[in-house]
């Protein structure tokens, strides 16, 4: 059996299910983002009900991006999720060098298959869920001309903004941290503890603080909103994470662009980092933190 360390798991994008992506992408574009790729269902695969379209957006950082995906969705399990939850952060996608071997390895490590391994016109892929039920998409590019482009790692705008990762709310912080380290070959970058709560920052093997600082944050539910969502729908993807060299300017720019303010810049009690919270057009949460250094 191939080990996770041999598969080069690379954090790639956060998928947002959104019934109106053409309008909802504009606040992102006004807030220093750029389109890194647009694909119709013909490029990927076509649902019985028609095709979805996909818009990839990047901001400042080299690798991590978001993907706005519109209904109808390709598979029944996706359609069931959207019928229940509507717009929302749906899954994280990882790129590997051998999707078929990753399919076997992740099942051996306790992942549950949501969509079986399939070869598509431009990639091989599948979807599993982690032990707490969050979805993980795995892709291996197989078509030379099909790639979602990366930006250079250059913070955007006067505020020095870049998208760096995402937050997942977990039931068992220690167990899920250990699972992701074993199953997807992640490494612990930082850990914060506060009584029974806390967060763990995980990175893949290609992490570089200057050139590729993508981070996966596992966190216990801290706010009243997070606790209510956890009780209602179980562990979930909570937020996109951005950092800015000028936090106050980035927060102001976001509101001008059409993002909603949840909390103004303040010192986070857990990490000690200055941060603010915003809401993107579909209602999902954004964490905006001050860049270190």
C-alpha positions in Angstrom: 0.0 0.0 0.0 1.3 3.4 -0.9 1.8 5.7 2.1 0.4 9.2 2.3 4.0 10.7 2.3 4.5 9.3 -1.3 1.4 10.9 -2.7 2.4 14.6 -2.5 -0.9 15.8 -1.0 -1.2 19.5 -1.9 -3.9 21.8 -0.6 -5.6 23.3 -3.7 -9.0 25.0 -3.3 -12.1 25.5 -1.2 -15.3 24.8 -3.1 -18.3 27.1 -2.5 -21.7 26.0 -3.6 -23.5 29.1 -4.8 -26.7 29.4 -6.9 -25.6 32.9 -8.2 -21.8 32.8 -8.7 -21.8 35.3 -11.6 -23.1 38.1 -9.3 -21.4 36.9 -6.1 -17.9 36.9 -7.6 -17.9 40.7 -8.0 -17.2 41.5 -4.4 -14.3 39.2 -4.5 -13.0 40.8 -7.7 -13.3 44.2 -6.3 -11.5 43.0 -3.2 -8.2 42.5 -4.9 -9.0 39.0 -6.4 -8.4 37.7 -9.9 -10.0 34.9 -11.9 -7.5 32.0 -12.3 -9.8 29.7 -14.3 -13.3 29.4 -15.7 -14.7 26.0 -16.9 -18.0 24.8 -18.1 -19.4 21.3 -17.3 -18.1 20.2 -20.7 -14.6 20.5 -19.4 -15.2 18.3 -16.5 -18.4 16.1 -16.7 -22.1 16.7 -17.3 -24.9 16.0 -15.0 -28.2 14.4 -16.1 -29.9 17.8 -15.4 -27.4 19.8 -17.4 -23.9 21.2 -16.6 -22.5 23.2 -13.8 -19.9 26.0 -14.3 -16.9 26.6 -12.2 -15.0 29.9 -11.5 -11.7 29.8 -9.7 -10.5 32.9 -7.9 -7.2 33.7 -6.3 -5.8 36.5 -4.2 -2.2 37.3 -3.6 -1.0 33.8 -2.6 0.5 31.3 -5.1 -1.5 28.2 -4.6 -4.7 28.2 -2.5 -7.8 29.4 -4.3 -11.6 29.3 -4.0 -14.0 27.8 -6.5 -17.5 29.0 -7.0 -19.7 26.2 -8.3 -23.2 26.6 -9.4 -26.1 24.0 -9.5 -27.2 21.7 -11.0 -24.5 19.5 -9.4 -23.1 16.3 -11.0 -23.9 13.7 -8.5 -26.9 12.8 -6.3 -25.0 13.1 -3.1 -24.1 16.7 -4.1 -27.7 17.5 -5.0 -28.9 16.1 -1.7 -26.3 18.3 0.2 -27.4 21.5 -1.6 -31.1 20.7 -1.1 -30.4 20.5 2.7 -27.9 23.3 3.2 -28.1 25.7 0.2 -25.2 28.0 -0.5 -22.2 27.2 1.6 -18.6 26.0 1.9 -18.8 22.5 0.6 -15.4 20.8 0.4 -11.6 21.1 0.2 -9.8 19.8 -2.8 -6.3 18.3 -2.8 -4.0 17.6 -5.7 -2.0 14.3 -5.7 0.4 12.6 -8.0 -1.6 9.3 -8.1 -5.3 9.5 -7.4 -6.0 5.8 -7.7 -3.4 5.0 -5.1 -4.7 7.8 -2.9 -8.2 6.3 -3.2 -7.0 3.0 -1.7 -4.8 4.7 0.9 -7.4 7.1 2.3 -10.0 4.3 2.7 -7.3 2.2 4.5 -6.9 5.2 6.8 -10.6 5.5 7.6 -12.1 7.8 5.1 -15.6 7.1 3.8 -16.2 7.1 0.0 -18.7 9.7 -1.2 -17.9 9.5 -4.9 -16.0 6.5 -6.3 -12.8 6.9 -8.2 -13.5 7.9 -11.8 -11.3 9.0 -14.8 -12.7 12.2 -16.3 -11.6 13.9 -19.5 -9.1 16.2 -17.7 -8.4 14.5 -14.4 -8.8 11.4 -12.3 -10.6 12.0 -9.0 -12.9 11.0 -6.2 -14.5 12.4 -3.1 -14.3 11.0 0.5 -15.3 12.3 3.9 -13.0 12.5 6.9 -14.0 10.6 10.1 -16.2 13.5 11.2 -18.0 13.8 7.9 -16.3 16.8 6.1 -15.8 16.2 2.4 -12.4 15.9 0.7 -12.0 15.9 -3.1 -8.9 14.4 -4.6 -7.7 15.3 -8.1 -4.8 14.2 -10.3 -4.4 16.2 -13.4 -4.2 14.0 -16.5 -4.6 16.5 -19.4 -1.6 18.6 -20.4 -3.6 21.7 -21.3 -6.0 21.6 -18.3 -4.6 23.4 -15.3 -6.0 26.0 -12.9 -3.3 28.7 -13.1 -1.5 30.0 -10.0 -0.6 33.6 -9.3 2.8 34.6 -8.2 3.1 34.9 -4.5 2.7 38.6 -4.3 0.2 40.2 -1.8 -2.5 42.2 -3.7 -3.6 45.8 -3.4 -2.3 48.6 -1.1 -3.4 46.5 1.9 -1.2 43.6 1.0 -4.0 41.0 0.9 -3.6 37.3 0.2 -5.8 34.2 0.7 -3.9 31.7 2.8 -6.3 28.9 3.8 -9.4 27.8 5.6 -10.9 26.8 9.0 -12.7 23.6 9.8 -14.8 23.2 13.0 -14.2 19.8 14.6 -15.7 17.8 17.4 -12.4 16.2 18.5 -9.5 18.5 17.9 -6.7 16.1 18.8 -8.1 13.1 17.0 -8.7 15.0 13.8 -5.3 16.7 13.9 -3.7 13.3 14.2 -5.9 11.8 11.4 -5.0 14.5 8.9 -1.3 14.2 9.8 -1.4 10.5 9.1 -3.9 10.3 6.2 -2.8 13.4 4.2 0.8 13.7 5.5 0.2 17.1 7.1 2.5 18.7 9.6 1.7 20.8 12.7 2.7 24.4 12.3 1.1 26.0 15.4 -1.2 24.9 18.2 -3.2 27.1 20.5 -5.0 25.8 23.6 -7.5 27.5 25.9 -9.1 25.1 28.4 -11.1 22.6 26.4 -11.0 24.6 23.3 -8.2 25.5 20.8 -7.0 25.3 17.3 -4.3 23.5 15.3 -2.6 24.9 12.2 -1.6 22.2 9.7 0.4 22.5 6.5 1.3 20.2 3.6 4.9 19.2 2.7 5.2 22.1 0.2 4.6 24.8 2.8 6.9 27.8 2.7 6.4 30.8 5.0 7.4 33.3 2.2 6.4 31.6 -1.0 3.6 29.2 -0.2 2.1 29.7 3.2 -1.2 27.8 2.8 -2.6 26.6 6.1 -5.5 24.3 7.2 -6.8 25.3 10.6 -8.8 22.8 12.7 -10.6 24.5 15.5 -13.2 23.8 18.2 -16.4 25.8 18.1 -15.7 29.1 19.9 -18.4 31.7 19.0 -22.1 31.3 19.7 -22.7 31.0 15.9 -20.1 28.2 15.5 -21.6 26.3 18.4 -25.1 26.6 17.0 -24.0 25.5 13.6 -22.0 22.6 15.0 -25.1 21.4 17.0 -27.3 21.8 13.9 -25.2 20.2 11.2 -22.2 18.7 12.8 -18.5 19.5 12.0 -18.2 21.9 9.1 -15.9 24.2 7.0 -16.2 27.5 8.8 -14.2 30.2 7.1 -11.7 31.3 4.4 -8.6 32.8 5.9 -6.9 35.9 4.5 -3.9 37.9 5.8 -3.1 41.5 5.1 0.0 43.7 5.8 -2.5 46.5 6.6 -5.4 44.9 8.4 -7.5 48.0 8.8 -7.2 49.0 5.2 -8.1 45.5 4.0 -11.1 45.5 6.3 -12.3 48.8 4.9 -11.6 47.6 1.3 -13.7 44.5 1.9 -16.7 46.5 3.0 -16.4 48.8 0.1 -16.3 45.8 -2.2 -19.5 44.4 -0.8 -18.4 42.1 2.0 -20.4 42.4 5.2 -18.6 43.2 8.5 -19.1 40.8 11.4 -16.4 42.2 13.8 -14.0 45.1 13.4 -10.2 44.6 13.8 -9.4 43.3 17.3 -6.9 41.1 19.2 -7.9 37.4 19.0 -8.0 35.9 22.5 -6.7 32.5 21.5 -3.8 33.4 19.1 -3.1 37.0 20.1 -3.2 37.9 16.4 -5.1 41.1 15.3 -8.0 40.0 13.1 -11.4 40.9 11.8 -14.4 38.9 10.6 -16.4 39.4 7.5 -19.2 37.7 5.5 -18.9 37.0 1.8 -21.9 37.4 -0.6 -23.4 33.9 0.1 -23.3 34.5 3.8 -20.2 32.4 4.6 -17.6 33.6 7.1 -14.2 35.2 6.3 -11.3 35.5 8.8 -9.0 38.4 8.0 -5.8 38.4 10.1 -2.7 40.7 10.2 0.3 39.3 8.4 3.1 38.3 10.7 6.4 40.2 10.3 
